[in-house]
């Protein structure tokens, strides 16, 4: 009795071989199985579809009218399956399609946005999406191709490529320093206005180090904010001192809007990683992204001066 269950792909491919080759023996050689297996699969098709598909004789098989109709469907299935391998291989080799990248807001603004714009200009087929997220993200669970993390990754599903270090130092504007109290050592910070990032790892305590000497300074900030860009607006306007990552401050040092204070004293220092799902082999667009981004980020995320000697 005929059922509504679709024929199996194996049975259809066996029938396609039989229709093309004209004999069970030749069909078995084409598919790479025993002649009895071809016969079994064709009988299953006939039983499932409730019709005779082939007329058998001692030399060749002849397809019935329904057999000819089924042969067309079987041919289309084989041709579709034949296209899968080359299509996937071609997709792996193309530098196009979506790439979703996540990083902290400051990384996105000060480093990644210009680098990704340059990549997009070189490869117009790429569809780049940059997400600014200060929370820790998982590339697999959050549907990301890449993310920038400031902590090491212990996950066999992920690859973590070291990029370098981020380190902090105190900065202020020349206008603020011209009017503010003397600032010769970290102990003098108690007489200054402090602008604080709310994500600071030690809360309202600044830990500054110089030549092995560590100072812990409890601050009473006049402004607390979770975005470096907002803190910098306050700094440039002459409203205080803030700890900034070196990659954020460098733009304002070059323009003269900010200067380094307490020379030689550094805040925290931590490693940074490019994290992405493990894949082997990597799609070409992944390789292109990594080759473009890694040397550019490493040029900025230099070795931490706390470990390599003062770079000020």
ABEGO torsion letter per residue (X at the ends): XBBABBBBAAAAAAAAAAAAAGBAAAAAAAAGBBAAAAAAAAAAAAAAAGBBABBBBAABBBBBAAAAAAAAAAAAAAAAAAAAAAAAAAAAABBBEBBBBBBBAAAAAAAAAAAAAAAAAABAABBBBBBBBABBBBAAAAGBABBBBABBBBBAABBBBBAEBBBBBBBBBAAAAAABBBBABAAAAAABBBBBBAABAAEABBBBBBGGBBBBBBBBBABBBABAAAAAAAAAAGAEBBBBBAAAAAAAAAAGABBBBGBGBBBBBBBBBBBBBBBOBBBAAAAAAAAAAAAAAAAABBBBAAAAEBAX
